[in-house]
Amino acid sequence: MTLDVRLFPCLTDNYGFLARDGATGAVAAVDAPDAAAVLADLEASGWGRLDLLLTTHWHPDHTQGAEALKAATGCVVVGPEEVRRVAPLDRAVVEGDGVDLGATRFDVLEAPGHTLGHIVYLAEAARTAFVGDVIFPLGCGRLFEGTPVQMWASLSRIALWPDDTVLWAAHEYAEGNARFAVTVDHSPALAAHVDGLMAWRTNGLPTVPTTVGIERRFNPFLTAGDAETFAARRAAKDVFCG
């Protein structure tokens, strides 16, 4: 099974994604920060179709382009029920559901914390996951609706996936996350990893995707060890100005 993924910038610091099933040519967009940007990359890809829009949560910077994308392409909008409050939703999905993009199967996993209804899409066979605002390189999403216990459980679940699982996170936050991470972990290994991330950003390159193995080793929110420590680190990051 092959799954081709295209990443492109949207808005200020969002990323948009297009994913194509190699067996059938079926195409999905993941989240809809900006319909014009999604449609422009779809044209540039030459893939010629948009079958699905997979939304991860209701926040406008992930859903505000959904109506225009559906109107332009006829795509089926899939996501958690909370999306319905701000955007069209053709199919509401919950934990345990599957979404088929051609021959690629995405498992729907609930991952509350950033919002209460946040979900992620895991293509286990392709070792690929679209994780929205749950986890970023060296970071995690703010707790706008959920609790530290909920977010810690969501992150801990991701940490159990195989090391080579590719994580497509929805924002470019690595520089700020890196500056915080080195206040928690003073190891030479993390310092070297941060240097690499900063070099990518200096050269205009994205730090997304990352992998489970990298984040399990270096992400201060995965290395916390328990919900209480996670909560303290998340609170510290919320007011961090470095």
Helices and strands as residue ranges (DSSP letters): E 3-10, E 14-21, E 27-30, H 35-45, E 52-54, H 60-63, H 66-73, E 76-79, G 81-85, E 91-92, E 98-101, E 104-110, E 119-123, G 124-126, E 128-132, E 135-136, E 139-140, H 148-159, E 166-169, H 174-184, H 188-202, E 210-211, H 212-218, H 227-238
